[in-house]
Amino acid sequence: MIIGVAGPYSADTEEQRQKNLDAMNTAAARLLEKGHVPIIGMNAALPVLAHATVTDRYKAIMDISMAVIDTCEAILILAESPGANRERDHVASKGLPVYYSIDEVPAAE
């Protein structure tokens, strides 16, 4: 399955933002080891934003993240945040699986 990984990114410090992103990438690595294709909206958005001049960075990040998540067949939520909740709700509205732990995700067939 193509599984999106979502969790909080925003934080008061760059160090905490990096820890949040690292947590998403670590979870994505575990999904890959289970035979799935993991994707993270922030990993698509951040490199683009590094080269863009936009007035509303949060909107741009969420627009890119939502486009990425729309391609998923499931989502893994590491923790709640406004953005992660929006991604979760979108996936759930399509009737697709929402996981809250790596242990809930079955190995790929």
C-alpha positions in Angstrom: 0.0 0.0 0.0 1.0 3.6 -0.4 0.8 4.9 3.1 1.1 8.5 4.1 2.8 9.4 7.4 1.5 12.4 9.3 2.2 14.0 12.6 3.1 17.4 14.1 5.8 19.3 12.3 5.4 22.9 13.6 7.3 23.7 16.8 8.9 26.7 18.5 12.4 25.6 17.7 14.2 24.3 14.6 15.5 21.5 16.7 12.0 20.3 17.6 10.8 20.7 14.0 13.7 18.4 13.0 12.8 15.9 15.7 9.2 15.9 14.5 10.4 15.3 10.9 12.8 12.6 12.0 9.9 10.8 13.7 7.9 10.8 10.5 10.9 9.6 8.5 11.7 6.8 11.0 8.0 5.7 10.9 8.2 5.8 7.1 11.3 3.6 7.2 9.4 1.0 9.3 6.6 1.0 6.8 9.1 0.4 4.0 10.5 -2.5 5.9 7.0 -3.9 6.1 6.8 -3.8 2.3 4.8 -0.6 1.9 5.5 2.6 0.0 5.6 5.4 2.6 5.2 9.1 1.7 5.3 12.2 3.8 3.8 15.5 2.7 6.3 17.6 4.5 9.1 15.9 2.6 7.5 17.1 -0.6 6.7 20.6 0.7 9.8 21.7 2.5 12.3 21.5 -0.4 9.9 23.5 -2.6 9.3 26.1 0.2 13.1 26.5 0.6 13.2 28.0 -2.9 9.8 29.8 -3.0 8.7 33.2 -1.9 5.1 32.9 -0.7 3.2 34.9 1.8 1.4 32.0 3.5 3.9 29.3 4.1 1.4 27.1 6.1 -1.1 27.2 3.3 1.6 26.2 0.7 2.8 23.4 2.9 -0.8 22.1 3.5 -1.7 22.4 -0.2 1.3 20.3 -1.2 0.8 17.9 1.7 -2.8 17.4 0.9 -2.0 16.7 -2.8 0.5 14.0 -1.6 -1.9 12.5 0.9 -4.6 12.3 -1.7 -2.6 9.6 -3.5 -2.4 7.4 -0.4 -4.3 4.2 0.2 -4.0 4.6 4.0 -2.4 6.9 6.6 -0.3 6.5 9.7 -0.9 9.2 12.3 2.0 9.6 14.7 0.3 12.3 16.8 -2.4 14.9 16.4 -1.8 18.4 15.0 -4.0 20.6 12.9 -2.3 19.5 9.7 -2.1 15.8 10.6 -5.8 15.9 11.6 -6.7 17.4 8.3 -4.8 14.7 6.4 -6.4 12.0 8.6 -9.9 13.3 8.0 -9.3 13.4 4.2 -8.1 9.8 4.1 -10.9 8.7 6.4 -13.5 10.5 4.3 -12.5 8.2 1.4 -13.1 5.1 3.5 -9.4 4.2 3.6 -7.5 2.9 6.7 -6.3 5.2 9.3 -3.6 3.7 11.5 -2.3 5.1 14.8 0.6 2.7 15.4 3.1 0.9 13.2 1.9 -2.3 14.9 -1.6 -1.8 13.5 -0.2 -1.8 9.9 -0.2 -5.2 8.3 2.8 -6.4 6.4 2.4 -6.0 2.6 1.2 -9.1 0.8 
